[in-house]
Each structure stands twice: as structure tokens, then as C-alpha cells.
Amino acid sequence: MFDKKEIEKIKKLKTQWEEGTLKKTLECFPERKEKFVTGSGEEVERLYTPDNLGEFDYGKELNFPGEYPYTRGIQPTMYRGRLWTMRQYAGFGTAEESNKRYKYLLSQGQTGLSIAFDLPTQIGYDSDHPMSLGEVGKVGVAIDSLKDMEILFDGIPLDQVSTSMTINAPAAILLAMYIVVAEKQGVSPDRLKGTIQNDILKEYIARGTYIFPPSPSMRLITNIFEFCSKEMPQWNTISISGYHIREAGATAIQEVAFTLANGIAYVEAALKASLGVDDFAPRLSFFFNAHNDLLEEVAKFRAARRLWAKIMRERFKAKDQRSLMLRFHTQTAGCTLTAQQPDNNIVRVTLQALAAVLGGTQSLHTNSKDEALALPAEDSVRIALRTQQIIAYESGVTETIDPLAGSYYIESLTKKIEERALAYIEKIDKLGGAPQAIEKGFMQQEIQNSAYQYQKEIEEGKRIVVGVNKFQIEEEPPRGLLKVDPEVERRQLEKLKELKETRDTRQVQVSLEALGKAAKTEANLMPYILNCVKSYATLGEICNVLRKEFGEYKEAVKL
């Protein structure tokens, strides 16, 4: 953007400034600290000029919105054409209670649904399993069968909303339930819009809600890719998640690197299953965290978009432009929320949401102020949604595309994050790819080291968390927190018992046996899972058939 003569001129002017104006100021007013760093620990220079950009080619590194490498956004008009989807993550207790919350959020202007499932559902247990005791409906909604899914979406037209489901190991089963509920509403699969998380690799790295070993888990994922490419062209078949990697303690750079490394592994698995890259890649989507360092987060989103476009074009030879576009959902950082002075979390969430919008997100969830203490209360959820709406309609940041582009700092930071993330990906490639790197504990160890360093800085006072290690106050115990009624579990068990007594047991058995036989072959399991769901086989029953054929994954303890 600047020729060499102009760069040299700017460097001389900067030197003059440093030796004159700056030096005099520092003699009287020293800077607050010796070293300034980003949230990832990367040093931040005092001032950025065109010299920081090096050989900066506008066409190759920025270009225009909607054009490769999509640094400035994947749509030519971005939010001038359409705002991001406001998709608040919600679900608790029974399907009836969650259905009421979804209808409330839609009435308040939410534009998409995001389903939180309880822990037993996430790891493939029915509510009446001994492992489910005390956990039913606690961190999300309990879904045991198609019956619960019918209640969950009762009165919600599935051809008019898009739905995201945060489910991984049993993703194929929950997707099948959603398809059947839609069919009962008269909505065919090809009209459904939404996303299923379906990202098992990050479960092994950072979260832990896995069931099966990696190989059969990857088979289920590619089965979904194949099925949806034919039957559900508008459905995002996976949401490759950096969110949970960041929540576990990763830096922004590690979040980009490990997420895209997992994405590479999914593409390679699909190609190995004889799928064409442009048949499934346009429906891949991503899920990122929005942390507190506003400018680093903006640069992170831009770097991820550019790096993925290059990977898909250069590494996988994708031809369809949609295969190159990194489309992503963002959630504000749960790990930054504090139980102390919870109203401060409104400010944190606002900054994080602003970073996501400035970074070009396609959909957004804003956390509620009380989530460090409990599931969010209704008024807290409303404030979280209003935060998005105020940014969208009052802040002015949606009026132009990529408003921070051209900032010497933003462009320098975007380039640095891309380079650092690529170096990680190359290291993972040398280890044999993401699954092998996970088996060797490489990513887990990197995240642990970063998490330890972050916490150490807080404890030593080098990193300030307002209300926690500075600016503390005496506080009253929190009031008005949402509590899940202990009766939820009893009511859910009664519903499940009634279902098992009234369904066609023979039909259930036939469908489960057919699934078991298919699992021994290389057949796509989605049609068999759909038949099980239609017979009202439960989530746990279907998972148990697959457990019998695939086994269960046990993480090796590395000392």
C-alpha cells in the first residue's frame, strides 16, 4: 500500500518523534508498565505505522468483501444487507419449560434458536440411567426420545426459524429427531435451516462429552456429511468449535490454530469416505469465542477467515467459492464472567459482542450477567439479547463493512495471528494431523500451559480482573437466581416410563437390531437412526446399540 520511499520517510519521521516529543513526555510521565501484551501474550508496540505491515498486498491480503481471501467478510454487503442471526443459547429442565423460554426469546426479537441439552443427553444416557441421577435438566433440556423433541418445538414452525443444536457424540440421533419433528409439521428436510455442532475432536481436546472412540465417531460425522449433502442442502453439517478450546484456557492464536487443524481433519475424513470436497465443504461452519481483548479478537476473526480460505483453495483444491468461506457463530466468553459484581459482566459481554460484530460474525450468542452463578434468569437473558440489538440498531458499527480495516495495528495483528496459527498447524501436520496430535496430548498440553499462565498472571496481579483482584467491594448474596426444580427429574422419569409402556416395543426392537447390523458394515447409519427415532426408541437405547458395536472411549491419563 506504500512504496519503499514512503516507508523510509515514515520511519525517519517516527524516529524524530521518538527522540523528540515522545522522549520528553516519558521523562515526565513514564508509561504504566514496561511491557504491554495482547490477551495471547503477544507484545503490543507503542505505535503502529505502515512499516509494521511489511510487504502488504491489498489484493492478496484484504481484497473486497465477498471475495477471496474473505478477510473483510464473506458477504459483499455484510450487515448492510442483513444483520447477523441473534441466536441465544437456551434450554433447561423439561422440554415443556424450554419450549416456553424459546417462545419468549422469539417474541423478544431473537432470530434463531440455539438448543442447550442436559449432560445425560450430551453423553447418550436416558434420564432413568443411574449415571443421570441428579443431572437431569440441570445444564440444558432433557431429551430422551422423539416425544420430548415434539414437545420442545411445539408451536414453533421449523420452516421459519433456523436452529442450532449443541450436541456432539449423539449428534446424528438429535438431528434425526429434528428431521422427524419437522416432517410431522409438514416441513421436508430440504427446507430446514440450522446447524448441528457434531464436532467430536474438540471434545477429546477440551470438553469431554464423548462416547465412542475417534474412528467410529469420525464415521458418524462423515455419515451426516453425506446424508445432508443429498437431503438437507441448507443445513450446516458441523460447527467446528474453537469456543470450548478457548474456554479451556487456549489463547486466541491457539483457538484459531487448533480449530482449523480439526477442520482439516474433518475434510480429510470426508475425502477418505469418497465425498467430493465441493459437495460437503460449503456447509461446514465454525464456532468461535469472543474474549475481552477487543482488537485482538477482531483480528482473530479476520485471520481465521483468510487462513481457512487459503487452506481450502491451496490444500484441498476446492473450486466452489462457498467452500472457501469461513462462516461462523460466536458466543461471548463464559470463562470471563465473574461471580463477583455480576453486573460488570454486562460490560464484558458488550465488548465481546462488539468484537464479534466488528470481526464479521454470522450469528451471535451473548451470555447473561448471572451465568457464573446459575442458569440465566429471564430478565438476564433479555438484557443479553438487548445488548445485541443495541449494537445492531444504535451503535453505527453495522453501517459500513469491516470498519477497522486499514488500521496499522489491526492489519499487523491479523497477519501475526495468521502466521502464528499456521506455524501451529504445520507442527500438528508433522505429528500426523489433529487426531494423532490429540492422542499424543499435544494440544491439551499447550492449552494447559496457557491456562496456567493466565491464572498465574491474575493471582500475581499482572492481569487485572475488575471486582476479582482489584476494585473489590462488600457484596450482598445474589438474589433472583434461576433454580431448576428438583421435581423436573421426577416428571421426566414419569414421561419416559409412560413412553416405554405405550410404544410399539416390537417395532423398537426391530429398528434397533437393524441399526446394530448396519453398524457392522460400512453403510451410512443415518437412515437406520431415523427409523429408530420414528419407532420412539430412546436416545440411550440407540447409543447403547452403538456402544456395543463401537466401544467407549477412555482417555489415557498422561503423567
Summary of the structure (lengths in Angstrom):
residues: 559
radius of gyration: 24.4
end to end distance: 51.2
largest distance: 87.5
contacts: 1933
relative contact order: 0.13
helix: 53%
strand: 8%
